[in-house]
Amino acid sequence: MKISVKPCKLLAEACPQAGVCPLSQIAAGTEVCIRQLAASPEVRARLRELGLGEHRKIKLVSRQANLICQVCNARFGLSEAVARDIWVEPVSPAPKAA
């Protein structure tokens, strides 16, 4: 079964660079759309198996020792190195700091 995913809208103020940037540079609480997987072929295949493929909307839940992402109703922990290879485009603004 193929899932249709709508394209994402860019909110440039949520990302430190214009357009797309690495997931590792996104603030916690931001919803993003994956645009490109720049990892090795093996890592790209595994990320896609986990649901972290191109055009998928995910939310960065937490930035601690690992980055915690929510994909549909599942959460995944990603290392900083893997997060640097996932290029994303913000679709919602980062939450305001208290």
N, C-alpha and C positions, 0 to 999 in steps of 0.2 A: 504494500500500500504506500503510495507516494503522498507526502504531506506538502501542501501548498503553503508557502510562507510569504507574507506580504513584504515588500521592500520597506526599509527603515528611512525615517526622516532624520536629517542631521541637525543637531543642536551644538554648534561649534563651541559655545562657551563652556561646555562640560568637559572638553578635551583640551589638553595643553597645546596640541598642534591642530592645524586646520585639517579637516577631512577625517582620515582614519588615524588611529594611533594604537600602540600595544595595549592589551588588556592590563598589563602591569602598571600603566600610568593613569588608570581610571579610578575615580574616588568610589569608596564603598557606598552602596545604595543607588548607584547609577545603572539604568537599564541600557544595554548596548545590543547591537546587531553585529554578528561576526561577518567580516568582509573577506578575510584571507587567512589561511593557515600557512605560516612560513616555516614550520618545523620539518623535520626529516619525514620521508614517506611513511615510515613505520608509526611515528607519533601522530601524523595527520590521520592515518587510517584508524588508529585507536581513538582519537578525539571524535572522529565521525561516528564510530561505533557507540560512543557514549552520548551521542546527541549534540556534540559541539561542532557541527559542520557549518559551512558557509550559509549565510542568510538566516541563521537561527538567532532568535532574540534570547538573551540571557540577562540575568541581573547579578551584579557583583555584590554579594551580601556582606562580606567581611574581608579585611586586609590585616591579617595577623602574620604568623610565621608562614602560612600558606594563604592563597587567595581562595575564598569560598564563593562559588558561583551557583546560582539556582537556574536549572534548566527544566522547564515544565514544573513538575512537583518533586524533582530530585535535586540534591545538592552535591557538588563535587569540590574537592580540594585540589588546587593546582599549585605547583611550585612557581616561584618567581620566574625561573628560566622558561618554563612552558608558557606562562602568561605573556612573556615578551614575544613569543612567536605567534600569538593569536592577535591579529589586527582587527580592531573593532571600530564601529561608528556609534557614538552615543545617540540614543533615541529619547532619553529623558534627562533633565538636568540633574546634576548631583545635588544631594540634600544640603541645605545651608548649615554651616557650622554653628553650634550653640555658643 
